[in-house]
């Protein structure tokens, strides 16, 4: 990859982005302007940082707490923000900066901030915008960790989060807007019910209310959808999931579109309109314009609260992203095959996968996710909790654990784990019934995963079956003589 290549994000939407160039384009015109590279090329090359000292092809891991200053003046310049360069890894680090550049490119954002976890990303993104006394509107179907953060931790800070009742009715959002409303929040693919929201419609409602729209796109990834293209202002991810992909590195990211007009709403966001505390000079709005929110979130929230991502985790994250499109294609293809199989089983009362025509938001899924509808979803067994116990205990390829977005397929019972802190009435309203089982479909052969589920269902029906994996375990190497 030559050093003068320009990495321009695709602007013509997801369908066809990675296809071959159209015929009829001569060589001269093709080289007249920078080429718009496809997603799979950019996921490998957009973070390229040449190592001029040793010529290493892989971005190095800079495991250093701090960085040397050449002299007195350089130290002063770096702390003033005038000289560039690195100061301290809690603030910036070369390994992390390369991955931030990569993620901003893939999402079509103006800037990205890596943090220590997806939960940290939710916290940092919201606290970069709101303060005590402010009001936030959220879609009702969100990750339970985020719901607890909103209902308990933010409440202690004086921030009220209200959940709309009809998230796909923009008027339900608008009728709840108050003079102190400062942010709309939602999830792109909610876990575990796949009850999708109409991103563009809610973004329009947010902007009518003169507030930014923040979404968690963890279960979608930028390969399936780029929410910024649908009007979203800030995108967050738990990078621990599909982006890293291998269950080996916790992390999170906040990506800013750089489009919200903070200057027009300066009275609503006074922390961006005033000089930094104890300092003189321009405000963040005057200095950074539409990137004022990003600058504050990164410089005043992430760096001061300190949920810093280890450079080693950033390195592992980049390794995962390089195969993202290949993995996601397998994830979603297998998920659809398994969802279709589950829908045919008499023990199953419902399958909550938006890729199925039976799903209430199937039309939204086709509109927003032409490449596939994700691979984390739930199904509900008619036999309730005991049926769920039997199926979960019987599987041998699916791993019983509380994680999603792994190359390995995972299975869990939300009513007794992730959603166990909700009351029975709250679970009932959310559709988290006693027989609900969540799957995160990995990249194993779909036929093997279906065979694993089929064996579990046959055990549920009372059959006595041998292990699916009998005779497949590798022998240990003897230690004698070593």
C-alpha positions as CSV (number, residue, x, y, z in Angstrom):
1,X,0.0,0.0,0.0
2,X,1.7,3.2,-1.1
3,X,2.1,6.0,1.4
4,X,0.2,8.6,-0.7
5,X,-3.1,6.6,-0.8
6,X,-6.1,8.6,0.5
7,X,-8.5,6.7,2.7
8,X,-11.9,8.1,1.8
9,X,-14.9,6.4,3.5
10,X,-17.5,5.3,1.0
11,X,-20.4,7.7,0.5
12,X,-22.7,5.7,-1.6
13,X,-24.1,3.5,1.2
14,X,-23.4,-0.1,2.1
15,X,-24.7,-2.1,-0.8
16,X,-22.0,-2.7,-3.4
17,X,-19.3,-0.9,-1.5
18,X,-16.8,-3.8,-2.0
19,X,-17.7,-4.5,-5.6
20,X,-15.3,-4.2,-8.6
21,X,-15.1,-0.8,-10.3
22,X,-17.6,-0.1,-13.1
23,X,-16.6,-0.7,-16.6
24,X,-16.1,2.2,-19.0
25,X,-13.7,4.1,-16.7
26,X,-10.4,4.8,-18.4
27,X,-7.1,4.7,-16.6
28,X,-6.5,8.5,-16.8
29,X,-9.9,9.3,-15.2
30,X,-9.5,6.6,-12.6
31,X,-6.2,8.1,-11.3
32,X,-7.4,11.7,-11.5
33,X,-8.8,11.7,-7.9
34,X,-8.2,9.6,-4.8
35,X,-9.8,6.2,-5.0
36,X,-12.6,5.4,-2.6
37,X,-11.4,2.2,-1.0
38,X,-13.8,-0.6,0.0
39,X,-14.5,-1.5,3.6
40,X,-12.3,-4.7,3.6
41,X,-9.3,-2.8,2.3
42,X,-9.8,0.0,4.8
43,X,-10.2,-2.4,7.8
44,X,-6.7,-3.6,7.0
45,X,-4.9,-0.4,5.9
46,X,-6.6,2.6,7.4
47,X,-4.5,2.4,10.6
48,X,-1.2,2.0,8.8
49,X,1.5,3.8,10.7
50,X,4.9,3.3,9.0
51,X,7.7,2.3,11.4
52,X,10.5,4.4,10.0
53,X,13.1,3.1,12.5
54,X,12.9,-0.6,12.0
55,X,10.4,-1.1,9.1
56,X,7.9,-3.2,11.1
57,X,4.8,-3.8,9.0
58,X,2.5,-4.3,12.0
59,X,1.7,-1.3,14.2
60,X,3.9,-1.6,17.3
61,X,2.6,-1.8,20.8
62,X,3.9,1.2,22.8
63,X,3.7,-0.1,26.4
64,X,5.0,3.2,27.9
65,X,3.2,5.2,30.6
66,X,4.9,8.4,29.5
67,X,6.9,9.9,26.6
68,X,10.2,11.8,26.5
69,X,10.4,15.6,25.9
70,X,13.4,16.8,23.9
71,X,13.8,19.8,26.1
72,X,12.0,22.3,28.4
73,X,10.3,24.1,25.6
74,X,8.9,20.9,24.0
75,X,7.4,19.9,27.3
76,X,5.7,23.3,27.6
77,X,4.4,23.0,24.0
78,X,2.9,19.6,24.4
79,X,1.1,20.6,27.6
80,X,-0.3,23.7,25.9
81,X,-1.5,21.5,23.0
82,X,0.4,23.5,20.5
83,X,3.3,21.1,19.7
84,X,1.5,17.8,19.0
85,X,3.2,14.7,20.1
86,X,2.5,12.4,23.2
87,X,2.5,13.3,26.9
88,X,1.0,10.4,28.9
89,X,-0.8,7.2,27.9
90,X,-3.9,8.1,29.8
91,X,-4.3,11.0,27.4
92,X,-2.9,9.6,24.2
93,X,-0.7,6.8,23.0
94,X,0.6,5.9,19.4
95,X,-0.9,2.4,19.4
96,X,-4.3,3.7,20.5
97,X,-4.2,6.7,18.1
98,X,-3.7,4.4,15.2
99,X,-6.8,2.3,16.2
100,X,-8.8,5.4,16.8
101,X,-8.0,6.6,13.3
102,X,-9.1,3.2,12.0
103,X,-12.4,3.2,13.8
104,X,-13.3,6.8,12.9
105,X,-12.6,5.9,9.2
106,X,-14.7,2.7,9.3
107,X,-17.7,4.5,10.9
108,X,-17.3,7.7,8.8
109,X,-16.7,9.8,11.9
110,X,-14.6,12.8,12.5
111,X,-12.8,11.5,15.6
112,X,-12.7,8.6,18.0
113,X,-11.7,8.1,21.6
114,X,-10.8,4.6,22.9
115,X,-11.8,3.8,26.5
116,X,-11.4,0.8,28.7
117,X,-14.8,-0.9,28.1
118,X,-18.2,-0.6,26.4
119,X,-19.7,0.5,29.7
120,X,-17.0,3.2,29.9
121,X,-17.9,4.3,26.4
122,X,-21.6,4.8,27.4
123,X,-20.6,6.7,30.4
124,X,-18.0,9.0,28.7
125,X,-20.3,9.7,25.7
126,X,-23.2,10.8,27.8
127,X,-21.2,12.7,30.5
128,X,-19.5,14.6,27.7
129,X,-22.9,16.2,26.8
130,X,-25.1,16.3,29.9
131,X,-24.7,17.6,33.5
132,X,-26.6,17.5,36.8
133,X,-30.2,18.7,36.3
134,X,-30.3,17.6,32.6
135,X,-32.9,15.2,31.1
136,X,-32.1,12.3,28.7
137,X,-34.6,10.4,26.5
138,X,-33.8,6.8,25.8
139,X,-35.3,3.9,23.7
140,X,-36.6,1.3,26.1
141,X,-34.8,-1.7,24.7
142,X,-31.1,-1.2,25.6
143,X,-28.3,-3.3,27.2
144,X,-29.1,-4.0,30.9
145,X,-25.8,-2.6,32.1
146,X,-26.6,0.7,30.4
147,X,-30.1,0.7,31.8
148,X,-28.6,0.3,35.3
149,X,-26.1,3.0,34.7
150,X,-28.9,5.3,33.6
151,X,-31.4,4.5,36.3
152,X,-29.0,4.4,39.3
153,X,-25.6,5.9,38.7
154,X,-26.7,8.8,36.6
155,X,-29.6,9.5,38.9
156,X,-27.1,9.9,41.8
157,X,-25.4,12.5,39.7
158,X,-28.6,14.4,39.2
159,X,-29.2,13.3,35.6
160,X,-32.7,12.0,34.8
161,X,-33.1,9.4,32.1
162,X,-36.7,8.8,30.8
163,X,-37.6,5.8,28.6
164,X,-40.0,6.4,25.8
165,X,-42.8,3.9,25.4
166,X,-43.1,3.8,21.6
167,X,-39.5,4.2,20.3
168,X,-40.5,4.1,16.6
169,X,-43.0,6.9,16.9
170,X,-41.0,10.2,16.7
171,X,-43.9,12.0,18.3
172,X,-43.5,9.9,21.4
173,X,-40.0,11.3,21.7
174,X,-40.9,14.8,20.9
175,X,-43.9,15.0,23.3
176,X,-41.5,14.0,26.2
177,X,-39.0,16.7,25.4
178,X,-38.5,19.2,28.2
179,X,-36.6,22.5,28.4
180,X,-33.7,20.6,30.1
181,X,-33.6,17.7,27.6
182,X,-30.1,17.4,26.2
183,X,-29.7,14.0,24.5
184,X,-31.5,11.1,22.8
185,X,-30.1,7.6,23.2
186,X,-30.8,4.2,21.5
187,X,-29.3,0.9,20.4
188,X,-28.9,-0.1,16.8
189,X,-29.5,-3.8,17.4
190,X,-31.0,-4.2,20.9
191,X,-30.0,-7.2,22.9
192,X,-31.6,-9.8,23.0
193,X,-34.9,-9.0,21.3
194,X,-33.7,-7.3,18.1
195,X,-36.5,-4.8,18.5
196,X,-35.0,-2.3,16.1
197,X,-35.5,1.5,16.1
198,X,-35.9,3.7,13.0
199,X,-32.5,5.5,13.3
200,X,-33.2,8.2,10.7
201,X,-36.6,9.1,12.1
202,X,-35.3,9.4,15.6
203,X,-32.3,11.4,14.5
204,X,-34.7,13.8,12.8
205,X,-36.7,14.1,16.0
206,X,-33.6,14.7,18.0
207,X,-32.5,17.5,15.7
208,X,-35.9,19.0,15.8
209,X,-35.6,19.0,19.6
210,X,-32.1,20.6,19.0
211,X,-30.2,17.8,20.8
212,X,-27.7,15.1,19.6
213,X,-28.6,11.5,19.1
214,X,-26.2,8.9,20.6
215,X,-26.4,5.2,19.7
216,X,-24.7,2.0,20.8
217,X,-23.9,0.1,17.6
218,X,-22.0,-2.8,19.3
219,X,-24.0,-5.6,17.8
220,X,-24.1,-4.2,14.3
221,X,-20.5,-3.0,13.7
222,X,-19.7,-0.6,10.9
223,X,-19.6,-3.4,8.4
224,X,-23.4,-3.9,8.7
225,X,-24.4,-0.2,9.2
226,X,-22.8,3.2,9.7
227,X,-25.3,5.1,11.9
228,X,-23.7,8.4,11.1
229,X,-25.0,8.0,7.5
230,X,-28.5,8.0,9.0
231,X,-28.2,11.2,11.0
232,X,-26.7,9.9,14.3
233,X,-24.3,12.3,16.0
234,X,-22.3,10.0,18.3
235,X,-21.7,6.2,17.9
236,X,-20.4,4.0,20.7
237,X,-19.2,0.4,20.7
238,X,-18.1,-2.2,23.2
239,X,-15.1,-3.1,21.2
240,X,-14.8,-6.3,23.3
241,X,-17.5,-7.8,21.1
242,X,-17.4,-8.2,17.3
243,X,-14.7,-5.6,16.7
244,X,-12.1,-7.4,18.6
245,X,-14.0,-10.6,18.0
246,X,-12.0,-13.2,19.9
247,X,-13.1,-12.6,23.5
248,X,-9.6,-11.6,24.6
249,X,-9.6,-7.8,25.0
250,X,-12.1,-5.6,26.8
251,X,-12.5,-2.1,25.3
252,X,-14.8,0.6,24.1
253,X,-14.9,3.5,21.7
254,X,-16.8,6.8,21.3
255,X,-17.0,8.1,17.7
256,X,-18.2,11.6,16.9
257,X,-19.7,12.5,13.6
258,X,-18.5,16.1,13.9
259,X,-21.7,17.5,12.6
260,X,-23.8,18.7,15.5
261,X,-23.9,22.5,15.6
262,X,-22.9,23.2,19.2
263,X,-22.5,26.9,18.5
264,X,-26.2,27.2,17.6
265,X,-27.1,25.6,20.9
266,X,-24.4,27.2,23.1
267,X,-26.9,28.1,25.8
268,X,-27.9,24.5,26.2
269,X,-24.3,23.3,26.5
270,X,-22.6,26.0,28.5
271,X,-19.6,23.8,29.2
272,X,-18.6,24.0,25.5
273,X,-19.3,27.8,25.3
274,X,-17.1,29.0,28.2
275,X,-13.3,28.9,28.5
276,X,-11.9,25.8,30.3
277,X,-12.1,26.0,34.1
278,X,-9.5,28.3,35.5
279,X,-8.2,29.4,32.1
280,X,-8.5,32.3,29.8
281,X,-8.9,32.1,26.0
282,X,-11.3,30.8,23.5
283,X,-14.1,28.4,24.3
284,X,-14.2,24.9,22.9
285,X,-16.9,26.0,20.4
286,X,-14.7,28.9,19.3
287,X,-11.6,26.6,19.0
288,X,-13.1,23.4,17.6
289,X,-16.5,24.3,16.2
290,X,-18.6,21.2,15.5
291,X,-15.9,19.1,17.1
292,X,-16.3,20.9,20.5
293,X,-18.3,18.0,21.9
294,X,-15.6,15.6,20.8
295,X,-12.8,17.7,22.3
296,X,-14.6,18.0,25.6
297,X,-15.5,14.3,25.8
298,X,-12.0,13.3,25.0
299,X,-10.0,16.0,27.0
300,X,-12.2,16.6,30.0
301,X,-14.2,13.4,30.5
302,X,-12.2,10.4,29.2
303,X,-8.8,11.8,30.3
304,X,-9.9,13.0,33.7
305,X,-12.2,10.1,34.7
306,X,-9.4,7.9,33.4
307,X,-11.0,4.8,31.8
308,X,-7.9,4.4,29.6
309,X,-7.5,1.4,27.3
310,X,-4.3,-0.5,27.5
311,X,-2.2,-0.2,24.4
312,X,-1.9,-4.0,24.3
313,X,-5.7,-4.3,24.2
314,X,-5.7,-1.7,21.4
315,X,-3.2,-3.8,19.5
316,X,-5.4,-6.9,19.9
317,X,-8.4,-4.9,18.9
318,X,-6.7,-3.8,15.7
319,X,-5.8,-7.4,14.9
320,X,-9.5,-8.3,15.2
321,X,-10.7,-5.5,13.1
322,X,-8.5,-6.6,10.2
323,X,-10.8,-9.6,9.7
324,X,-14.1,-8.0,10.7
325,X,-15.9,-8.2,7.3
326,X,-14.9,-11.8,6.8
327,X,-16.1,-12.8,10.3
328,X,-19.3,-10.8,10.2
329,X,-20.3,-12.4,6.9
330,X,-20.0,-15.8,8.5
331,X,-21.7,-14.7,11.7
332,X,-24.8,-13.4,10.0
333,X,-25.1,-16.2,7.5
334,X,-25.0,-18.8,10.3
335,X,-27.4,-16.8,12.5
336,X,-30.0,-16.7,9.8
337,X,-29.7,-20.4,9.2
338,X,-30.1,-21.2,12.9
339,X,-33.0,-18.8,13.3
340,X,-34.8,-20.4,10.5
341,X,-34.2,-23.9,12.0
342,X,-35.4,-22.7,15.4
343,X,-38.6,-21.3,14.0
344,X,-39.5,-24.8,12.8
345,X,-39.2,-26.5,16.2
346,X,-42.5,-27.1,18.0
347,X,-40.9,-26.4,21.4
348,X,-40.2,-22.8,20.3
349,X,-42.9,-20.2,20.7
350,X,-41.0,-17.3,19.1
351,X,-37.6,-16.4,17.5
352,X,-36.5,-12.8,18.0
353,X,-34.3,-12.4,14.9
354,X,-35.0,-9.4,12.8
355,X,-33.8,-11.2,9.7
356,X,-36.9,-13.4,9.8
357,X,-40.1,-12.2,8.0
358,X,-42.0,-13.1,11.2
359,X,-40.1,-10.4,13.2
360,X,-42.1,-7.2,13.8
361,X,-39.2,-5.0,12.6
362,X,-38.3,-7.1,9.6
363,X,-38.9,-4.2,7.2
364,X,-36.6,-2.0,9.2
365,X,-34.0,-4.7,9.2
366,X,-34.1,-5.0,5.4
367,X,-33.8,-1.2,5.0
368,X,-31.0,-0.7,7.5
369,X,-29.1,-4.0,7.3
370,X,-28.8,-5.1,3.6
371,X,-25.6,-7.1,4.5
372,X,-27.3,-9.1,7.3
373,X,-29.1,-8.5,10.5
374,X,-26.5,-9.4,13.1
375,X,-26.0,-12.7,15.0
376,X,-27.1,-12.1,18.6
377,X,-30.8,-12.9,19.2
378,X,-33.1,-14.8,21.5
379,X,-35.7,-17.6,21.2
380,X,-38.4,-18.5,23.7
381,X,-39.2,-22.1,24.7
382,X,-42.8,-23.1,25.6
383,X,-41.6,-25.1,28.5
384,X,-40.2,-22.1,30.4
385,X,-37.3,-22.1,32.7
386,X,-36.9,-25.9,33.0
387,X,-36.9,-26.3,29.2
388,X,-34.3,-23.5,29.0
389,X,-32.2,-25.3,31.6
390,X,-32.3,-28.6,29.8
391,X,-31.3,-27.1,26.4
392,X,-28.5,-24.9,27.8
393,X,-27.0,-27.7,29.8
394,X,-27.2,-30.1,26.9
395,X,-25.3,-28.1,24.3
396,X,-21.6,-29.0,23.7
397,X,-20.4,-26.6,21.0
398,X,-22.1,-23.5,22.3
399,X,-20.3,-22.0,25.3
400,X,-22.3,-21.1,28.4
401,X,-21.1,-17.6,29.2
402,X,-22.1,-13.9,29.4
403,X,-20.5,-12.4,26.4
404,X,-21.5,-11.8,22.8
405,X,-19.7,-11.2,19.5
406,X,-17.1,-13.9,19.9
407,X,-15.8,-16.2,17.2
408,X,-17.2,-18.9,19.5
409,X,-21.0,-19.5,19.7
410,X,-22.4,-18.6,23.1
411,X,-25.6,-19.4,25.0
412,X,-27.2,-17.8,28.1
413,X,-30.5,-17.6,30.0
414,X,-31.1,-13.8,30.4
415,X,-34.0,-14.1,33.0
416,X,-31.6,-15.6,35.6
417,X,-28.5,-13.7,34.5
418,X,-28.3,-10.4,32.6
419,X,-31.9,-9.4,33.3
420,X,-32.2,-11.0,36.8
421,X,-32.2,-7.6,38.6
422,X,-35.4,-6.6,36.9
423,X,-38.7,-7.3,38.6
424,X,-40.9,-10.0,37.2
425,X,-43.3,-7.3,35.9
426,X,-40.4,-5.5,34.1
427,X,-39.2,-8.7,32.5
428,X,-42.7,-9.4,31.3
429,X,-43.1,-6.0,29.8
430,X,-39.7,-6.4,28.0
431,X,-40.6,-9.8,26.7
432,X,-37.9,-11.5,28.7
433,X,-40.0,-14.6,29.6
434,X,-38.8,-17.6,31.7
435,X,-38.2,-19.7,28.6
436,X,-36.1,-17.1,26.8
437,X,-32.6,-18.2,25.6
438,X,-30.0,-15.9,24.0
439,X,-27.6,-17.0,21.4
440,X,-24.5,-15.3,20.1
441,X,-23.7,-17.2,16.9
442,X,-20.0,-17.6,16.2
443,X,-18.1,-18.6,13.1
444,X,-18.2,-22.4,13.5
445,X,-19.8,-24.4,10.7
446,X,-23.5,-23.7,10.8
447,X,-24.4,-27.4,10.3
448,X,-22.4,-28.3,13.5
449,X,-24.2,-25.6,15.5
450,X,-27.6,-26.8,14.3
451,X,-26.6,-30.4,15.1
452,X,-25.6,-29.2,18.6
453,X,-29.0,-27.5,19.1
454,X,-30.8,-30.5,17.5
455,X,-29.2,-32.8,20.0
456,X,-30.2,-30.5,22.9
457,X,-33.8,-30.4,21.6
458,X,-34.0,-34.1,21.3
459,X,-32.8,-34.5,24.9
460,X,-35.5,-32.0,25.8
461,X,-38.0,-34.4,24.2
462,X,-36.7,-37.2,26.4
463,X,-34.2,-39.0,24.2
464,X,-31.0,-40.5,25.7
465,X,-28.2,-39.5,23.3
466,X,-24.4,-39.9,23.3
467,X,-22.1,-37.0,23.2
468,X,-21.9,-35.1,19.9
469,X,-18.2,-34.8,20.5
470,X,-17.4,-38.4,21.5
471,X,-14.0,-39.4,20.2
472,X,-13.0,-35.9,19.0
473,X,-10.8,-34.8,21.9
474,X,-7.1,-34.7,21.1
475,X,-4.7,-36.8,23.1
476,X,-2.3,-35.0,25.4
477,X,1.4,-35.2,24.6
478,X,3.1,-37.4,27.2
479,X,5.6,-35.6,29.4
480,X,7.9,-38.6,29.9
481,X,11.5,-37.9,28.9
482,X,11.0,-34.2,28.6
